[in-house]
Amino acid sequence: MQKTKAKLPIEKFGIITISSSLNHYLLMNEEYKKEVDLIVDRYFHSDFGGDSENQRLCDQVVKASNGGILYGFYKLSNNKKIFIKTVGYGIKEEQMDLKTFLKADYNNTCIMFPSDD
């Protein structure tokens, strides 16, 4: 059994949202809310699902000091796919062009179906 990794600092994930289609699905199928909560918890503990190459790339982003993109790939018990994407994980505010863009443009996380990306 794999040892659970420590939870990553939540502030490095930026603004956290859920897509409207996944939100609607969970409102209509409440039995999957707990599964999605567990998936999100796995993501925040550096378990990015998918294959070992994705895990390796995401581990590199977590260790980097200049921010990056994280991808998480998961399946619910009914085989519906869930995708989590963080843009700008850990990017520092001084690295952002806040005259042109919003902080949310650099640093955000969305929990969604793959088709929502």
Sequence and secondary structure as in RCSB ss.txt:
>XXXX:A:sequence
MQKTKAKLPIEKFGIITISSSLNHYLLMNEEYKKEVDLIVDRYFHSDFGGDSENQRLCDQVVKASNGGILYGFYK
LSNNKKIFIKTVGYGIKEEQMDLKTFLKADYNNTCIMFPSDD
>XXXX:A:secstr
         GGGG EEEE HHHHHHHHH GGGHHHHHHHHHHHHTT  BS HHHHHHHHHHHH SS  EEEEEEE
 TT  EEEEEEESTT  GGGS TTTS HHHHSEEEEE GGG 
